[in-house]
Each structure stands twice: as structure tokens, then as C-alpha cells.
Amino acid sequence: MFSPVFTDLWLSPYAQGEILHGDDAFVLTVNPDLDEDTPVMVLETLDGKVSVALTPEMAAAAGLKPGEGLSEESFRRHLGQAGIALHGADYLFTFLGEERDALLREATGDGIRRLTARDAEVFAAFEASASEQDRDSAYVELDHWLVYGAFEDGRLVCAASMYPWNDSTVADLGVLTLPTARGKGHARRVVRAICRHAAGQGYESQYRCQLDNHASTALAKSAGLTLFAKWDAVFVEPEDSEDSED
């Protein structure tokens, strides 16, 4: 029911490498090809199965070895004892095939359009009206691959942006609505408009939000997106490659 492009992107890391443990409920794989910035990834699909992929270095640091009768509980205990902290799970949403087809047949409503570099002043005023916490959480940027906005009386009140996820044809989505404009359907219409544009360019849409962000979860569902899985990871910030000076 989900796009093969989307499922292959999210399931393949757990099927490559050395399987330390595998059963119907829990799979743990050591994958040397994981990105350096996400050396541990945990995916829980809708059937309740939990899959873990981690680099050999992380497996060694956590003391994970084959033949231990591992489970999700013991895996998490190993991480905790090694001082390795997961970031906190996200919901992963995307469009099912029939919802994607319906999306493509829609027309973009009045007051919604694509934003470009020519909208820099408008977008700056929009950002200035949003809190730092909301901006950080949404991660909506004018220089992203694709940006859409909704306007009230000529003022930008809601914006969404997308960028290709891990150099794939899956586009990750963020959306931000000013507090005074919430509850009016702007976010839903902007999300559908930007996802429609992305689909027309051959991209699958991806919507992520924290499990306790109930408003964002409700938005995803109202926009026609379907829950695919819960995903957690260890994130490592890339080191500065420039030499430091004394």
C-alpha cells in the first residue's frame, strides 16, 4: 500500500549487514554502511516489529554480540549502560497510493503559492513573528528545495518547506503556522499544495513529528497522510573539518 520508494528507503538499512538477532518481534543488524550522523537507528512498524541497525563501532561500544538472546529490552539496556542515548522517536507519515492520486487531482486554493528567493523580505517578517522554539521545531527554510506559503491580507502566515531526504526521491517536510493564524486550515492546505508539487516532480512526501506533538500528528492525518512507522536514532553532529588555531 505504501510506495516501494518509501518502503525501500526505510526498510533497507535493517536488511543489510550482519544480523545479530532476528525473530518475529525484534531484529538487530550491524550495518557498516550507515551514515556517520545516524550510527544507531530504530524502526517500529505498524505490526509492532522493532528493527535496529547500528554501526560496528556502536555495537562494540554497547557490548552487543551474537548469540546473547537479545530482545528490544536488552538492547536498550545495553545502550543505557554504555551511555548511548537515543534522540526520541518520531512518527513517520507518507501518502498511500490512492491518497497520492487524489492529491494530484486537486487544485491549489486561493492565497497559497510557491515561495522563492524573491520572497526573502516577506519570509523574514514571517520568521520574526514566530518563536525561536517553533522555528527550530518546524525547520522551515526559504532556501530549501521547495517552499510554499499561505497568505492572509497579503501577509505570510503559514509556510512549509521540503528537502530531499538522504539524496533520495523522498522529500522531508516541515510546516510552521503563526499562532494568530492557527485553527483556520492554512497548514493543511499548504501541506497538500507542497506535497502535490513534489509528487508532480516524482517525489514521495515524508512528514515527521515527535510522538507527543499531538497538533502535528492531527495535521498529518487531516492532510491525508498515513502513519508508516515510528523511528528513533542516535544523532552525531559532524565534526568541523577546519583546523583550529591556537
Disulfide bonds with the S-S distance in Angstrom:
none
